[in-house]
Amino acid sequence: MDAAGTVAGGLAARGGRIVAVGSDREVATLIGADTTVLDLDGRTALPGFVESHNHPAFFGLTLAAPVDAGSPPNDRVADIVDRVAQAVADRGAGEWIRGYRYDDTLLRDNRHPTRADLDPVSRHSPVVLTHVSGHFCVANSVALRTVGITAATPDPPGGHIARDDRGEPTGLLVETAAFLVTSRLPGQGVAELTEALLLADEEYLANGVTSVHDTGVGLIGGATELEAYQALLRAGKLRTRTRGYLIDGLVPGLAEGRPERPDLTGAGERFTMAGVKIIADGSIQGRTGCLAEGYACAPDEHGMMLLDPAELGRRIASLDAAGWQVAVHGNGDAAIEAIIDGYARLGSPSGTGRRHRIEHCQTAREDQLDRMAAHDVLASFFIKHVYYWGDRHRDVFLGRERARRISPLASARSRGIHFGLHSDTPVTPVPPLEGIWCAVRRRTRDGEILGPEQAVSVDAALRGYTIDAAYLAGEENLKGSLEIGKLADLAVLSEDPASGDPERIRDLSVEATVSGGEVVWARANARSAR
């Protein structure tokens, strides 16, 4: 994945770095008595995948949760309720029951669960179900009482408490209102979050991911998440290299417009925190992504900004002045416009070295991509939206013309915009190979090709998970391609994704993952060594 598109037969590493790339014969001259030799036996090695937008702690918590509320396996709200009932029976009255990944758009009921659904099976246990997007949650009556949410509770800024005809909370909490409950969940101390990070770490390595951008450190566990990372670093257990983006509410001094500068003492190849994450709007599938034109299914609804555009611009400017890299979540084109406005006010990026980003960037218009290119604004595209929600975007939320433009990779690439690709796990599954397939094929769950003109080549998609993703963090000289002097991070695949039928890319397997020259994960019988 270097600039020249080199394909080589062998690679050698020493001290965690690549020291030679060339033919089998050339590399073989470096083999000594103590050298570990891995024979790929026809397999293909690529740079270790760089996942440019993920939530490791949140992901790990979903893996350990007692209730899997996702679809599949659940077909109806009643199926989720059955799982909650079983969890209550297993744990006993009074213990908090957590579930993750429910998706109202994939349930046959086509609605969110409510406390009326949950209460009959959980009269003495607080229950919280978190939406697959992370932008909503549903709480039963016990949970609502525990955190003090009643009919008299006002909507928080940037959030909404859903209410019935009598004004009573239904249990659905939208955007910042969800934090009224999720921030109070027990069992999110250092020990629990450390275990969650380790569970996520194993899944990343099993999918060839050697680096991840944690875009929202503190989003789930507050400052305790950072403590969990530090505990793993001290113990030498953090195997996936992590680029941290601290959630903006945890940046000291930001509320006063004088944020502290990033503390890079102790930053290293395993963990660095030099970025800040801001959330500007919600999600398209939740109808909270902020659109300039109303939703196709509800023309008078435009979604919501979680921050006033003027306040968003103020935060961007003060963080930039303090030396932070800024990453702003923006799904709807109205939110994207406000984000670009904030970046444009910073002036020319020439010579500043800033690498400010828009996260997800789902509905960016052509004129907005022009502005992003002019101001050197980067993007991390949530490419898996095309497969997982493309049909709903086309038929329900956006209409055909806007839906075919979600994740406009070809348009961005034609303007020279640097972008990474991501899964936003736990919102969608980790495998980068699936993301690469989505970028190349743009096939939806129903089998339609959505916006074929926005598809990119296999090479461009691979770069979105390797060298271009590394660029988003300013780490392109350290990782993302297999070149001498760079980290010896590799993903070994069963086949070359660029040599066969693009439709088969997501069916390829990761056979082994190498970090710093050490095999940190391997499929059984996937390698031979001597």
BELNOR-V68829 format. One record per residue. N is the residue number from 1. RES is the residue in three letters. PHI is phi in degrees with one decimal (none if undefined). OMEGA is omega in whole degrees, -180 to 180 (* if undefined). Layout:
# BELNOR-V68829
{{N/RES/PHI/OMEGA} {N/RES/PHI/OMEGA}}
This chain:
# BELNOR-V68829
{{1/MET/none/174} {2/ASP/-78.3/-176} {3/ALA/-63.1/-177} {4/ALA/-88.2/-178} {5/GLY/69.1/-175} {6/THR/-67.0/170} {7/VAL/-118.8/-176} {8/ALA/-124.5/-178} {9/GLY/-95.8/-177} {10/GLY/-154.3/-179} {11/LEU/-147.0/177} {12/ALA/-127.0/179} {13/ALA/-131.5/175} {14/ARG/-150.1/-180} {15/GLY/63.0/177} {16/GLY/84.1/-178} {17/ARG/-119.5/177} {18/ILE/-76.3/-179} {19/VAL/-114.4/179} {20/ALA/-159.8/173} {21/VAL/-138.6/-178} {22/GLY/-178.2/180} {23/SER/-76.0/176} {24/ASP/-54.2/-176} {25/ARG/-64.0/-179} {26/GLU/-63.7/-178} {27/VAL/-71.6/-178} {28/ALA/-61.9/-180} {29/THR/-67.5/-179} {30/LEU/-92.5/-178} {31/ILE/-74.8/177} {32/GLY/-116.9/-177} {33/ALA/-63.9/-177} {34/ASP/-104.0/-178} {35/THR/-82.2/170} {36/THR/-84.9/-178} {37/VAL/-115.1/176} {38/LEU/-107.3/178} {39/ASP/-96.3/-179} {40/LEU/-72.7/175} {41/ASP/52.2/177} {42/GLY/89.4/178} {43/ARG/-77.7/-176} {44/THR/-121.5/175} {45/ALA/-103.9/175} {46/LEU/-123.8/170} {47/PRO/-57.4/175} {48/GLY/-55.3/-177} {49/PHE/-66.6/176} {50/VAL/-110.2/-179} {51/GLU/-89.8/-166} {52/SER/-88.8/174} {53/HIS/-161.6/-179} {54/ASN/-148.7/-180} {55/HIS/-133.2/-172} {56/PRO/-57.5/-179} {57/ALA/-64.9/177} {58/PHE/-58.8/179} {59/PHE/-59.0/-179} {60/GLY/-62.3/178} {61/LEU/-64.5/178} {62/THR/-67.3/179} {63/LEU/-65.9/-177} {64/ALA/-96.6/-173} {65/ALA/-68.6/179} {66/PRO/-72.0/-177} {67/VAL/-123.1/170} {68/ASP/-92.5/-176} {69/ALA/-96.2/-175} {70/GLY/-74.8/177} {71/SER/-129.5/-7} {72/PRO/-67.6/14} {73/PRO/-90.4/-173} {74/ASN/-88.7/-178} {75/ASP/-103.7/-177} {76/ARG/-136.0/175} {77/VAL/-57.3/-179} {78/ALA/-60.1/179} {79/ASP/-66.2/178} {80/ILE/-64.9/180} {81/VAL/-60.3/177} {82/ASP/-60.4/179} {83/ARG/-68.7/176} {84/VAL/-63.8/180} {85/ALA/-59.3/180} {86/GLN/-66.0/179} {87/ALA/-64.5/177} {88/VAL/-63.1/179} {89/ALA/-63.4/-178} {90/ASP/-70.1/-172} {91/ARG/-103.0/179} {92/GLY/89.5/-176} {93/ALA/-62.9/174} {94/GLY/96.1/-178} {95/GLU/-83.7/178} {96/TRP/-63.3/177} {97/ILE/-114.7/-179} {98/ARG/-114.4/175} {99/GLY/-134.4/-176} {100/TYR/-136.4/168} {101/ARG/80.1/179} {102/TYR/-65.3/-178} {103/ASP/-136.8/-178} {104/ASP/-58.3/-177} {105/THR/-74.7/-180} {106/LEU/-107.2/177} {107/LEU/-84.7/179} {108/ARG/-60.1/178} {109/ASP/-68.4/-179} {110/ASN/54.3/178} {111/ARG/-155.4/174} {112/HIS/-77.2/167} {113/PRO/-62.9/177} {114/THR/-133.8/177} {115/ARG/-65.3/177} {116/ALA/-64.6/175} {117/ASP/-72.7/-171} {118/LEU/-84.5/-173} {119/ASP/-55.8/-177} {120/PRO/-59.6/-179} {121/VAL/-106.7/-175} {122/SER/-147.7/-175} {123/ARG/-67.6/-177} {124/HIS/-124.1/-179} {125/SER/-130.1/176} {126/PRO/-70.8/-178} {127/VAL/-127.9/175} {128/VAL/-134.2/175} {129/LEU/-111.2/-179} {130/THR/-100.0/180} {131/HIS/-63.0/-178} {132/VAL/-58.9/-179} {133/SER/-77.0/-174} {134/GLY/80.8/-176} {135/HIS/-96.6/-179} {136/PHE/-141.0/165} {137/CYS/-148.8/176} {138/VAL/-122.9/-180} {139/ALA/-119.1/175} {140/ASN/-81.0/-175} {141/SER/-63.3/-180} {142/VAL/-63.0/180} {143/ALA/-65.2/179} {144/LEU/-61.3/179} {145/ARG/-64.9/-176} {146/THR/-62.1/-178} {147/VAL/-96.1/173} {148/GLY/84.1/177} {149/ILE/-91.0/-179} {150/THR/-132.6/177} {151/ALA/-62.2/-178} {152/ALA/-86.0/-178} {153/THR/-71.6/-180} {154/PRO/-75.7/173} {155/ASP/-63.3/176} {156/PRO/-74.4/175} {157/PRO/-55.9/179} {158/GLY/76.9/-179} {159/GLY/-147.9/-177} {160/HIS/-152.3/173} {161/ILE/-101.2/-179} {162/ALA/-66.2/-176} {163/ARG/-133.9/177} {164/ASP/-87.1/-176} {165/ASP/-63.3/180} {166/ARG/-93.2/-179} {167/GLY/87.2/179} {168/GLU/-83.3/177} {169/PRO/-60.1/177} {170/THR/-82.8/-175} {171/GLY/108.4/179} {172/LEU/-81.2/-180} {173/LEU/-120.9/-170} {174/VAL/-108.6/177} {175/GLU/50.8/-173} {176/THR/-64.5/176} {177/ALA/-64.4/179} {178/ALA/-63.0/-178} {179/PHE/-69.8/176} {180/LEU/-59.8/178} {181/VAL/-101.3/-173} {182/THR/-63.7/179} {183/SER/-74.3/-178} {184/ARG/-103.1/-178} {185/LEU/-64.0/176} {186/PRO/-77.2/176} {187/GLY/73.4/177} {188/GLN/-123.1/176} {189/GLY/-81.8/-177} {190/VAL/-59.7/-178} {191/ALA/-62.2/-179} {192/GLU/-66.8/-179} {193/LEU/-72.4/175} {194/THR/-63.1/178} {195/GLU/-63.9/178} {196/ALA/-62.6/179} {197/LEU/-63.2/179} {198/LEU/-67.6/177} {199/LEU/-63.0/178} {200/ALA/-64.6/-180} {201/ASP/-54.7/-179} {202/GLU/-63.9/180} {203/GLU/-67.8/178} {204/TYR/-60.4/-178} {205/LEU/-63.3/179} {206/ALA/-66.2/179} {207/ASN/-110.2/175} {208/GLY/79.7/-180} {209/VAL/-86.9/179} {210/THR/-105.5/178} {211/SER/-139.2/179} {212/VAL/-138.1/173} {213/HIS/-95.5/177} {214/ASP/-84.5/-173} {215/THR/-92.1/178} {216/GLY/141.3/177} {217/VAL/-61.7/-178} {218/GLY/101.3/-178} {219/LEU/-63.2/-178} {220/ILE/-100.3/-173} {221/GLY/-110.9/-180} {222/GLY/62.7/-178} {223/ALA/-63.6/180} {224/THR/-63.8/178} {225/GLU/-61.0/179} {226/LEU/-64.9/176} {227/GLU/-61.3/180} {228/ALA/-64.5/176} {229/TYR/-59.8/-178} {230/GLN/-64.1/178} {231/ALA/-64.6/179} {232/LEU/-67.1/178} {233/LEU/-64.0/179} {234/ARG/-62.4/-179} {235/ALA/-84.6/-179} {236/GLY/68.7/-175} {237/LYS/-105.0/-179} {238/LEU/-83.6/-175} {239/ARG/-94.3/177} {240/THR/-83.3/179} {241/ARG/-67.2/-173} {242/THR/-125.5/172} {243/ARG/-104.6/-174} {244/GLY/-91.6/174} {245/TYR/-124.0/-175} {246/LEU/-70.0/178} {247/ILE/-61.5/-166} {248/ASP/-59.7/-179} {249/GLY/-65.2/-179} {250/LEU/-99.1/-179} {251/VAL/-81.1/-180} {252/PRO/-58.7/175} {253/GLY/86.1/-176} {254/LEU/-65.4/-179} {255/ALA/-59.3/179} {256/GLU/-90.6/180} {257/GLY/82.5/180} {258/ARG/-131.6/-177} {259/PRO/-66.5/174} {260/GLU/-64.8/177} {261/ARG/-72.9/178} {262/PRO/-61.4/179} {263/ASP/-93.7/-176} {264/LEU/-101.3/176} {265/THR/-68.3/-176} {266/GLY/96.4/176} {267/ALA/-65.9/-179} {268/GLY/-154.7/-177} {269/GLU/-71.6/-180} {270/ARG/-89.9/-177} {271/PHE/-153.1/176} {272/THR/-140.3/177} {273/MET/-123.8/-179} {274/ALA/-126.5/-177} {275/GLY/-123.9/177} {276/VAL/-128.6/179} {277/LYS/-105.2/174} {278/ILE/-120.1/178} {279/ILE/-107.0/-175} {280/ALA/-91.2/-180} {281/ASP/-145.9/-177} {282/GLY/-101.0/-175} {283/SER/-118.6/179} {284/ILE/-65.0/-177} {285/GLN/-67.5/176} {286/GLY/-98.7/-179} {287/ARG/58.3/174} {288/THR/-114.6/171} {289/GLY/-64.4/-170} {290/CYS/-87.8/-176} {291/LEU/-106.1/175} {292/ALA/-70.7/176} {293/GLU/-105.4/-175} {294/GLY/-59.4/178} {295/TYR/-65.0/-179} {296/ALA/-59.2/-178} {297/CYS/-84.6/-179} {298/ALA/-153.3/-172} {299/PRO/-56.5/-180} {300/ASP/-85.4/179} {301/GLU/-97.7/-180} {302/HIS/-120.5/-175} {303/GLY/81.6/-174} {304/MET/-149.7/169} {305/MET/-87.8/177} {306/LEU/-82.6/176} {307/LEU/-132.3/171} {308/ASP/-61.4/-178} {309/PRO/-52.6/179} {310/ALA/-66.1/178} {311/GLU/-68.6/176} {312/LEU/-58.6/179} {313/GLY/-62.5/179} {314/ARG/-63.4/-180} {315/ARG/-65.4/178} {316/ILE/-59.0/-176} {317/ALA/-64.3/-177} {318/SER/-70.6/178} {319/LEU/-68.1/177} {320/ASP/-60.7/-179} {321/ALA/-64.6/-180} {322/ALA/-85.5/175} {323/GLY/94.0/178} {324/TRP/-87.0/165} {325/GLN/-82.1/-175} {326/VAL/-110.2/176} {327/ALA/-126.2/-176} {328/VAL/-113.5/176} {329/HIS/-69.1/177} {330/GLY/-146.9/179} {331/ASN/-100.1/-178} {332/GLY/-81.8/-176} {333/ASP/-67.4/176} {334/ALA/-68.3/176} {335/ALA/-66.5/179} {336/ILE/-60.3/178} {337/GLU/-61.4/-180} {338/ALA/-65.5/179} {339/ILE/-65.9/180} {340/ILE/-62.7/177} {341/ASP/-56.6/180} {342/GLY/-62.4/179} {343/TYR/-70.4/-178} {344/ALA/-63.4/-179} {345/ARG/-69.6/179} {346/LEU/-75.1/-178} {347/GLY/90.1/-176} {348/SER/-64.5/178} {349/PRO/-80.6/-175} {350/SER/-57.0/176} {351/GLY/81.9/-178} {352/THR/-84.2/-179} {353/GLY/76.5/-179} {354/ARG/-70.5/180} {355/ARG/-131.0/-177} {356/HIS/-71.1/-166} {357/ARG/-133.2/166} {358/ILE/-114.4/-178} {359/GLU/-93.7/-179} {360/HIS/79.7/172} {361/CYS/53.1/-169} {362/GLN/-62.7/-169} {363/THR/-115.5/-179} {364/ALA/-59.5/179} {365/ARG/-84.3/180} {366/GLU/-61.3/-180} {367/ASP/-65.6/178} {368/GLN/-73.4/175} {369/LEU/-64.6/175} {370/ASP/-59.5/-179} {371/ARG/-68.7/177} {372/MET/-60.7/179} {373/ALA/-64.3/-178} {374/ALA/-65.4/-177} {375/HIS/-104.9/177} {376/ASP/55.3/177} {377/VAL/-90.1/-178} {378/LEU/-93.1/-180} {379/ALA/-139.7/166} {380/SER/-116.8/-174} {381/PHE/-88.6/176} {382/PHE/-84.6/-170} {383/ILE/-66.2/-176} {384/LYS/-72.3/172} {385/HIS/-56.3/-177} {386/VAL/-57.7/-179} {387/TYR/-78.1/-170} {388/TYR/-74.8/-178} {389/TRP/-128.9/-178} {390/GLY/-57.5/-180} {391/ASP/-64.0/179} {392/ARG/-67.1/177} {393/HIS/-61.1/-179} {394/ARG/-68.2/-170} {395/ASP/-91.6/-172} {396/VAL/-123.6/-166} {397/PHE/-85.0/-170} {398/LEU/-113.1/-171} {399/GLY/83.7/-170} {400/ARG/-60.3/-173} {401/GLU/-67.9/179} {402/ARG/-70.4/-178} {403/ALA/-65.5/-178} {404/ARG/-68.0/-179} {405/ARG/-100.1/-180} {406/ILE/-60.0/-175} {407/SER/49.6/-175} {408/PRO/-77.9/-173} {409/LEU/-65.6/-176} {410/ALA/-62.8/179} {411/SER/-64.6/179} {412/ALA/-64.8/-178} {413/ARG/-65.7/-179} {414/SER/-65.0/179} {415/ARG/-98.1/179} {416/GLY/76.5/179} {417/ILE/-75.0/176} {418/HIS/-73.7/178} {419/PHE/-143.8/170} {420/GLY/-108.0/177} {421/LEU/-120.0/-178} {422/HIS/-151.8/-180} {423/SER/-107.8/-178} {424/ASP/55.1/180} {425/THR/-53.8/19} {426/PRO/-92.3/-180} {427/VAL/-64.8/171} {428/THR/-130.6/-177} {429/PRO/-62.6/-174} {430/VAL/-65.9/-159} {431/PRO/-44.8/175} {432/PRO/-59.2/179} {433/LEU/-60.2/176} {434/GLU/-68.2/178} {435/GLY/-63.8/178} {436/ILE/-63.7/177} {437/TRP/-59.8/178} {438/CYS/-60.3/-178} {439/ALA/-66.8/-177} {440/VAL/-85.8/-173} {441/ARG/-101.4/-178} {442/ARG/53.9/179} {443/ARG/-94.4/179} {444/THR/-90.6/176} {445/ARG/-57.9/-179} {446/ASP/-79.3/176} {447/GLY/94.4/178} {448/GLU/-81.1/172} {449/ILE/-86.4/-173} {450/LEU/-101.3/179} {451/GLY/65.9/-178} {452/PRO/-58.3/-180} {453/GLU/-68.4/178} {454/GLN/-98.1/176} {455/ALA/-71.6/177} {456/VAL/-124.4/-180} {457/SER/-71.7/176} {458/VAL/-59.2/180} {459/ASP/-60.0/-180} {460/ALA/-63.9/179} {461/ALA/-66.8/177} {462/LEU/-60.6/179} {463/ARG/-65.0/178} {464/GLY/-66.2/177} {465/TYR/-111.2/-180} {466/THR/-134.5/-170} {467/ILE/-65.9/-180} {468/ASP/-73.0/175} {469/ALA/-66.5/177} {470/ALA/-63.2/179} {471/TYR/-60.1/-179} {472/LEU/-59.3/179} {473/ALA/-104.0/-178} {474/GLY/69.9/-175} {475/GLU/-116.3/-177} {476/GLU/-68.1/176} {477/ASN/-88.8/-177} {478/LEU/-112.5/-174} {479/LYS/-153.3/175} {480/GLY/98.7/174} {481/SER/-148.1/-178} {482/LEU/-96.5/-179} {483/GLU/-131.8/-178} {484/ILE/-57.5/179} {485/GLY/97.0/-180} {486/LYS/-86.7/178} {487/LEU/-60.4/-180} {488/ALA/-85.9/178} {489/ASP/-108.2/-175} {490/LEU/-138.9/169} {491/ALA/-117.8/179} {492/VAL/-98.5/-177} {493/LEU/-107.0/-179} {494/SER/-64.6/179} {495/GLU/-147.2/175} {496/ASP/-79.0/-177} {497/PRO/-64.8/-178} {498/ALA/-91.7/-172} {499/SER/-105.1/-176} {500/GLY/-120.8/179} {501/ASP/-69.8/-180} {502/PRO/-56.4/-180} {503/GLU/-64.1/-176} {504/ARG/-91.2/-172} {505/ILE/-57.0/-176} {506/ARG/-72.3/178} {507/ASP/-91.1/177} {508/LEU/-69.3/-178} {509/SER/-117.6/171} {510/VAL/-86.6/-176} {511/GLU/-94.8/180} {512/ALA/-160.8/177} {513/THR/-130.0/-177} {514/VAL/-118.0/176} {515/SER/-129.4/-179} {516/GLY/58.6/178} {517/GLY/81.8/-180} {518/GLU/-111.2/175} {519/VAL/-72.8/-177} {520/VAL/-103.7/175} {521/TRP/-156.0/177} {522/ALA/-148.7/173} {523/ARG/-71.0/-180} {524/ALA/-55.3/178} {525/ASN/62.6/-177} {526/ALA/-85.9/-176} {527/ARG/-145.2/170} {528/SER/-121.6/-177} {529/ALA/-139.1/175} {530/ARG/-143.5/*}}
